[in-house]
Amino acid sequence: MQIAKRMEAITGMLAMEMNMRLARMKQEGRDVINLGVGDPDFTPPEHLLKTLGEAVSHPDFHHYPSCYPNQPLKDAIAGWYKRRFGADLDPVNEVLPLLGSTDGLFLIHLCLLDTGYLALVPDPSYPSYEVGVKVVGAQIEKIPLLKENNFLPDLDSIPAEVAKKARMIWVNYPNNPTGATAPPEFYKKLISWAKTFEVIVVSDNAYSEVYFDQCPPVSFLKFAGAKEVGVEIHSLSKSYNCCGWRAGMLVGNKDIIAGMARIKAHSDRGMFYPMQLTAIKALNSSDDFMENRNRLFQERRDLAVKGLREIGLEVYPPQATFYLWASVPKGYTSQDFCLKALEQANVWMIPGSIYGKYGEGYLRIALTHPVERLAEAMGRLQKL
Ligand SMILES: Cc1ncc(COP(=O)(O)O)c(C=O)c1O
């Protein structure tokens, strides 16, 4: 059957293909350590499991979400943004709940880009940005994230004619896959650059709550002028160890929020009401559990940084996210090295090249395993 031409832009997610391959290897009796998983191995906090359980058991909470008011959730999101980042948001017009950030980060291209428009997409980056741009028939200019720039885009190196033509730019800090974070100066410069060239900024801040060394990452929306030029996407997935819940938010520029609300009125019917109640609870209650969770991630980070360095890899220790970005040994492509590690050491790491051409020469590991298992992985890699 012939399906739409635009489907050619939708490439498979490597993670899903690999999960199937790894499941097959497991069936064959191989004990593979999967360092590819971008989903915390910790459970959601007890009080949220309780809230969700009680709400799900309520017989009246199973209608279309549009039957219930969603303003309390919007209020909770605006309150959290104020407390956590010092960002002021109008909870009526500048907040939109999402079914996880993936929901917003895919649909936003429909909202911002007509056919032939230009989008600036970092390279390496989370693959869904590129697919989203292509699906709506827009063009892409890749913006390299280089180690000499601490994996930040060098805005000054974007030619003025490209910047003038661009309709939107993606930024993602704390960054997947590099683990880099962005300092306040970066956002200030980005906002002024976006105003000069009239480029809409879409900031993906999904990892802001997984951080180390007592250095909480900031939000793009905290800075003066941000709401005039863009929006931010956020999510409970990584923050509250609940990737399966599909709860997120789009915040910022009111025209974009209004446009996205119109799109989502057709693409879904809102967030399951028990999930809304749980998200409200999460955003309004103490985040103390994160301190312990982040301490455990930090121990894992330190162990893996040491382990990878002992194998001779160049590692870029992150201050946030649960990812480590490292160079593959000389003489290997990213894919060759990762496949060798899978076949010979039963350790799966993600080749950096799947995140773009500037990801070639790197690999990404996720710290989503207990230290003992990570230590086992490092030991296996040392014998390669
Ligand atoms: C950079 C980035 N943004 C967004 C997401 C999607 O997260 P979710 O849809 O669970 O909020 C991910 C998931 O790994 C990610 O790495």
The ligand as a Gaussian input file, in Angstrom:
#p B3LYP/6-31G(d) Opt

LIG

0 1
 C       16.019000      15.911000      25.023000
 C       14.751000      15.172000      25.249000
 N       13.596000      15.815000      25.113000
 C       12.426000      15.195000      25.287000
 C       12.368000      13.861000      25.622000
 C       11.027000      13.196000      25.754000
 O       10.643000      13.053000      27.051000
 P        9.124000      12.864000      27.475000
 O        8.284000      12.817000      26.249000
 O        9.076000      11.599000      28.246000
 O        8.798000      14.052000      28.311000
 C       13.534000      13.142000      25.778000
 C       13.496000      11.710000      26.106000
 O       14.456000      11.025000      26.216000
 C       14.758000      13.809000      25.586000
 O       15.924000      13.174000      25.714000

